[in-house]
Amino acid sequence: MNHDPIVDEVRRARERLAATCDYDLDRIFDEIQRRQAAETAPVVSFAKPSSARQVSSVSGALSD
């Protein structure tokens, strides 16, 4: 079976987090929430903006 280095890295990070929290799911969840609250990077949202701009397929121009 081939090993994906990215999957391996994610699994190592998951194991480190779980070990840090003594494998307690409540503590793991609290730690994840704490890290998210401290994060300054923008959050990705997959929701469509309410005023989405669309590209015209004919001219390629943006329209509101």
N, CA and C atoms as an extended XYZ file, in Angstrom:
192
Properties=species:S:1:pos:R:3:atomname:S:1:resname:S:1:resid:I:1 pbc="F F F"
N         0.846       -1.177        0.000 N   MET     1
C         0.000        0.000        0.000 CA  MET     1
C         0.892        1.241        0.000 C   MET     1
N         0.568        2.196       -0.857 N   ASN     2
C         1.335        3.437       -0.929 CA  ASN     2
C         0.974        4.356        0.226 C   ASN     2
N         1.967        5.045        0.742 N   HIS     3
C         1.734        5.999        1.818 CA  HIS     3
C         1.790        7.404        1.250 C   HIS     3
N         0.768        8.172        1.548 N   ASP     4
C         0.710        9.564        1.118 CA  ASP     4
C         1.361       10.403        2.214 C   ASP     4
N         2.399       11.178        1.903 N   PRO     5
C         3.087       11.950        2.940 CA  PRO     5
C         2.190       12.998        3.602 C   PRO     5
N         1.231       13.519        2.871 N   ILE     6
C         0.321       14.510        3.458 CA  ILE     6
C        -0.600       13.837        4.469 C   ILE     6
N        -1.133       12.678        4.099 N   VAL     7
C        -1.992       11.930        5.026 CA  VAL     7
C        -1.191       11.537        6.260 C   VAL     7
N         0.044       11.105        6.059 N   ASP     8
C         0.901       10.742        7.197 CA  ASP     8
C         1.118       11.940        8.121 C   ASP     8
N         1.350       13.111        7.538 N   GLU     9
C         1.562       14.320        8.341 CA  GLU     9
C         0.310       14.681        9.141 C   GLU     9
N        -0.856       14.585        8.508 N   VAL    10
C        -2.114       14.885        9.201 CA  VAL    10
C        -2.328       13.902       10.348 C   VAL    10
N        -2.032       12.647       10.108 N   ARG    11
C        -2.201       11.636       11.162 CA  ARG    11
C        -1.248       11.878       12.334 C   ARG    11
N        -0.011       12.300       12.028 N   ARG    12
C         0.938       12.618       13.112 CA  ARG    12
C         0.438       13.814       13.922 C   ARG    12
N        -0.083       14.830       13.234 N   ALA    13
C        -0.605       16.012       13.932 CA  ALA    13
C        -1.802       15.632       14.802 C   ALA    13
N        -2.673       14.779       14.275 N   ARG    14
C        -3.834       14.318       15.039 CA  ARG    14
C        -3.391       13.558       16.282 C   ARG    14
N        -2.409       12.696       16.128 N   GLU    15
C        -1.901       11.917       17.258 CA  GLU    15
C        -1.272       12.822       18.313 C   GLU    15
N        -0.493       13.828       17.873 N   ARG    16
C         0.123       14.763       18.834 CA  ARG    16
C        -0.955       15.513       19.614 C   ARG    16
N        -1.985       15.991       18.913 N   LEU    17
C        -3.067       16.716       19.588 CA  LEU    17
C        -3.773       15.808       20.586 C   LEU    17
N        -4.108       14.604       20.163 N   ALA    18
C        -4.802       13.669       21.054 CA  ALA    18
C        -3.951       13.344       22.276 C   ALA    18
N        -2.661       13.116       22.074 N   ALA    19
C        -1.773       12.796       23.195 CA  ALA    19
C        -1.660       13.977       24.151 C   ALA    19
N        -1.582       15.191       23.604 N   THR    20
C        -1.496       16.395       24.438 CA  THR    20
C        -2.722       16.525       25.339 C   THR    20
N        -3.866       16.075       24.834 N   CYS    21
C        -5.129       16.186       25.582 CA  CYS    21
C        -5.489       14.880       26.284 C   CYS    21
N        -4.520       13.986       26.440 N   ASP    22
C        -4.738       12.688       27.094 CA  ASP    22
C        -5.894       11.901       26.472 C   ASP    22
N        -6.075       12.061       25.161 N   TYR    23
C        -7.094       11.335       24.399 CA  TYR    23
C        -8.510       11.590       24.908 C   TYR    23
N        -8.707       12.729       25.566 N   ASP    24
C       -10.018       13.124       26.094 CA  ASP    24
C       -10.713       13.971       25.029 C   ASP    24
N       -11.833       13.471       24.479 N   LEU    25
C       -12.503       14.174       23.384 CA  LEU    25
C       -12.962       15.576       23.762 C   LEU    25
N       -13.425       15.755       24.995 N   ASP    26
C       -13.840       17.096       25.425 CA  ASP    26
C       -12.651       18.052       25.418 C   ASP    26
N       -11.516       17.594       25.893 N   ARG    27
C       -10.311       18.440       25.900 CA  ARG    27
C        -9.808       18.699       24.486 C   ARG    27
N        -9.892       17.692       23.617 N   ILE    28
C        -9.479       17.882       22.220 CA  ILE    28
C       -10.361       18.940       21.567 C   ILE    28
N       -11.659       18.835       21.758 N   PHE    29
C       -12.599       19.801       21.185 CA  PHE    29
C       -12.322       21.199       21.718 C   PHE    29
N       -12.119       21.328       23.030 N   ASP    30
C       -11.813       22.634       23.630 CA  ASP    30
C       -10.519       23.216       23.062 C   ASP    30
N        -9.520       22.366       22.872 N   GLU    31
C        -8.240       22.821       22.324 CA  GLU    31
C        -8.395       23.302       20.882 C   GLU    31
N        -9.174       22.575       20.089 N   ILE    32
C        -9.413       22.998       18.705 CA  ILE    32
C       -10.132       24.343       18.683 C   ILE    32
N       -11.136       24.515       19.535 N   GLN    33
C       -11.850       25.797       19.600 CA  GLN    33
C       -10.914       26.918       20.043 C   GLN    33
N       -10.038       26.643       20.995 N   ARG    34
C        -9.093       27.656       21.460 CA  ARG    34
C        -8.167       28.078       20.322 C   ARG    34
N        -7.680       27.103       19.572 N   ARG    35
C        -6.786       27.408       18.447 CA  ARG    35
C        -7.508       28.198       17.363 C   ARG    35
N        -8.760       27.847       17.092 N   GLN    36
C        -9.523       28.578       16.082 CA  GLN    36
C        -9.748       30.023       16.506 C   GLN    36
N       -10.041       30.241       17.779 N   ALA    37
C       -10.278       31.598       18.278 CA  ALA    37
C        -9.013       32.444       18.193 C   ALA    37
N        -7.854       31.819       18.348 N   ALA    38
C        -6.588       32.544       18.313 CA  ALA    38
C        -6.090       32.788       16.886 C   ALA    38
N        -6.671       32.114       15.913 N   GLU    39
C        -6.210       32.212       14.522 CA  GLU    39
C        -6.566       33.572       13.928 C   GLU    39
N        -5.616       34.154       13.213 N   THR    40
C        -5.852       35.461       12.595 CA  THR    40
C        -6.059       35.371       11.086 C   THR    40
N        -5.822       34.210       10.503 N   ALA    41
C        -6.020       34.049        9.059 CA  ALA    41
C        -7.512       34.093        8.738 C   ALA    41
N        -7.856       34.553        7.534 N   PRO    42
C        -9.272       34.604        7.170 CA  PRO    42
C        -9.884       33.202        7.118 C   PRO    42
N       -11.145       33.125        7.446 N   VAL    43
C       -11.871       31.862        7.439 CA  VAL    43
C       -12.466       31.655        6.053 C   VAL    43
N       -12.348       30.457        5.522 N   VAL    44
C       -12.910       30.140        4.213 CA  VAL    44
C       -14.376       29.800        4.386 C   VAL    44
N       -15.207       30.410        3.550 N   SER    45
C       -16.631       30.117        3.578 CA  SER    45
C       -17.049       29.639        2.196 C   SER    45
N       -17.781       28.562        2.150 N   PHE    46
C       -18.243       28.045        0.873 CA  PHE    46
C       -19.658       28.520        0.553 C   PHE    46
N       -20.207       29.368        1.407 N   ALA    47
C       -21.535       29.926        1.156 CA  ALA    47
C       -21.435       30.972        0.057 C   ALA    47
N       -22.448       31.012       -0.804 N   LYS    48
C       -22.467       32.013       -1.866 CA  LYS    48
C       -22.764       33.376       -1.266 C   LYS    48
N       -22.010       34.390       -1.666 N   PRO    49
C       -22.333       35.742       -1.204 CA  PRO    49
C       -23.717       36.140       -1.710 C   PRO    49
N       -24.417       36.950       -0.941 N   SER    50
C       -25.776       37.327       -1.322 CA  SER    50
C       -25.811       38.164       -2.591 C   SER    50
N       -24.759       38.923       -2.850 N   SER    51
C       -24.731       39.740       -4.067 CA  SER    51
C       -23.596       39.261       -4.969 C   SER    51
N       -23.662       37.997       -5.343 N   ALA    52
C       -22.607       37.405       -6.161 CA  ALA    52
C       -22.554       38.060       -7.530 C   ALA    52
N       -21.330       38.339       -7.961 N   ARG    53
C       -21.138       38.886       -9.300 CA  ARG    53
C       -20.938       37.718      -10.246 C   ARG    53
N       -21.508       37.826      -11.432 N   GLN    54
C       -21.407       36.744      -12.393 CA  GLN    54
C       -20.701       37.228      -13.648 C   GLN    54
N       -20.007       36.315      -14.303 N   VAL    55
C       -19.321       36.634      -15.552 CA  VAL    55
C       -20.246       36.301      -16.704 C   VAL    55
N       -20.424       37.267      -17.597 N   SER    56
C       -21.235       37.049      -18.783 CA  SER    56
C       -20.497       36.081      -19.696 C   SER    56
N       -21.163       35.033      -20.139 N   SER    57
C       -20.502       34.034      -20.974 CA  SER    57
C       -20.204       34.556      -22.372 C   SER    57
N       -20.909       35.597      -22.816 N   VAL    58
C       -20.698       36.123      -24.159 CA  VAL    58
C       -19.539       37.104      -24.186 C   VAL    58
N       -19.589       38.124      -23.320 N   SER    59
C       -18.575       39.171      -23.390 CA  SER    59
C       -17.442       38.974      -22.393 C   SER    59
N       -17.668       38.164      -21.380 N   GLY    60
C       -16.665       37.994      -20.343 CA  GLY    60
C       -16.669       39.130      -19.340 C   GLY    60
N       -17.616       40.053      -19.473 N   ALA    61
C       -17.698       41.198      -18.569 CA  ALA    61
C       -18.395       40.799      -17.278 C   ALA    61
N       -18.019       41.477      -16.209 N   LEU    62
C       -18.663       41.239      -14.917 CA  LEU    62
C       -19.974       41.993      -14.864 C   LEU    62
N       -20.968       41.383      -14.247 N   SER    63
C       -22.248       42.063      -14.037 CA  SER    63
C       -22.682       41.850      -12.604 C   SER    63
N       -23.468       42.781      -12.093 N   ASP    64
C       -23.967       42.685      -10.716 CA  ASP    64
C       -25.310       42.023      -10.676 C   ASP    64
